[in-house]
C-alpha cells in the first residue's frame, strides 16, 4: 500500500499526496489525460490509475494504460490505498468507497444525453439500450428524463450523500439545469470551462500542419463523426460513409471518419475495421478511436455528424456542421446539443452531393449555430487555470508558481487514404501542336455500380484488388519494374494500358508502346495512374499515340499537374 502512495522502502520520490484516477473506459480516460498534466508533473503528487470495472466499454482500457506506461490497479486495491483525491470523468461504480474527495469531470462536451431508468439487468451497464444505465447504486430508480451527470440519481448515493466533492461544468447554462434537477449539488459545482475545447482552440494556428498530417493536398476535408449507440449516425446508417465517398471526386474531397471509442470497444477493433474496409479501399481516412478526431476537426472544412460531442465541438470552433441524423428524443432540449439539433442544417445523400458539400463550406455559419457553439464553454481559455486551482484545493497543496496552460493537440498521421482503384472520367479540353489540356475526375471504384456520369474507364491498383475489378480494368497501376507491368497486361485480355509508378511515370500499352513522362509542375502521389488515364483518353478518342503532344496539362481536382513526354517508343 505504501508503494501505491509513492512511498515504501524502494521509493525514489517521496510524494506527499496520492491521487487516484478512476477510469471507466477509454472515452473517459482521454478526457482525464487532458487534465492530469496540471498536477502529474508535481513531485509532491503520486498519480495512480484504477479501472472501476463498472462500464460495459472497459475493453481495451487496461491495454491502453499499459501502452502509455501506466500500471492500472484494481478498484478494490485503489480504494484501500488511502488516496487524498479521486478524479474521474464518469459516474459508475462506488466512487466514495475510499473516503477521499471525488472530483468529477464531464467525459464529453457538457451534460446533454438522457439516460433512462435502470432495466434491472445487472449484467448490462452503461449501455446504449433504452432503460439501461451504469450504476453503482442499485437501489435507485430514475424518474422522468434524467440527464446523465446532472440529475440527482447520478449525484447522490443511496444513503443520501453527495458523491462529488467537486462537479466540473463547462458552461453556466449547465449550472442552471443542475439547480433545477439537483439543487443540493450546486455548492459543489465548479464552472471551469472545457479543457478539450481549449486544446483545440490552441491548435487553430497550426491548421496547415494538421491538414498536412492528413495528406490533404488542397482538397476539401469532410469529417464524418458518429457517437455510439443505436441512434448514432453509424448505428442508424452504417453504409453512409461509403456512399458519401463514392459520390465525391477523390482529388477534390477527402473524407475522414471518426467513430466513438465505445463503438470500437463494444464491437472490437477488428470488427469495426472490417465494417470500414471498403471505405478504406475508397480512400476514406479512418481515425484511431483514441486520438486524431480533434486534429481532424481543426483541419476540417465541413463536419457531418449526429448528436455526439464532436458535432458541438466543431460548431464551437466555427466549423460548418451538418447533421445526417438528429435524434432529438435522446438529449435534453435545453442542453447545448439539444439546441444544436434544433438549428443545425441537415445532410442527406440525395441530389448532387458534391454541390451540397460546396454550399455548406461556402456559406457563413448561421448566427443561431454560432450561438450554439458558444454554449460549449463559458470560460474559454481558462480551463487549465481553473481546474488546476480546483485540484490543488482538493489535495490541500499550494499551487505551483508557473501559470497553467493548454497544449495543442497531437498531429494525426493516419494510415488511411489508401484508395488505389478509381472510376475515371477524362476529357480533352484543348489541343495544340505542342500541348494538350485535359480534365481528369476520379471517383472511388465503388462508384462503378449505378454509375451515370457518362464515359469513364476503370483504373485498378494492384494492392489486394478484387477479381471483378481486374476483369473490368482498362488501366492497371503497378508499383514495380516495367517487366511486371508487361506480364500483368498480358494476363488481362481486357486491359489496354499499365501505369508504372517509378522515378518517372511510365505508361505501357498492350501493343508494346512505351511512353515515359516527367512531372514539370505540381505533384501527385498517383502521377503514373493519371498519366495512364490521359493516354487512355487520347487513344479512345481515336488519336494516334505518335501524335501525343510533348506537354500534357492535367486538371486534377484543384491542383494542376503538368507532365512532359520524355520518351515515346512504339
Beta strands, then each sheet from edge to edge (+ up, - down):
strand 1: 17-23
strand 2: 45-51
strand 3: 73-74
strand 4: 85-88
strand 5: 101-104
strand 6: 166-169
strand 7: 189-191
strand 8: 220-226
strand 9: 253-259
strand 10: 285-286
strand 11: 302-305
strand 12: 320-323
strand 13: 345-346
strand 14: 422-431
strand 15: 435-444
strand 16: 457-461
strand 17: 475-478
strand 18: 497-500
strand 19: 506-509
strand 20: 514-521
strand 21: 551-556
strand 22: 559-569
sheet 1: 3+ 2+ 1+ 4+ 5+ 6+ 7+
sheet 2: 10+ 9+ 8+ 11+ 12+ 13+
sheet 3: 14+ 15- 21- 22+ 20- 19+ 18- 17- 16- 14+
end
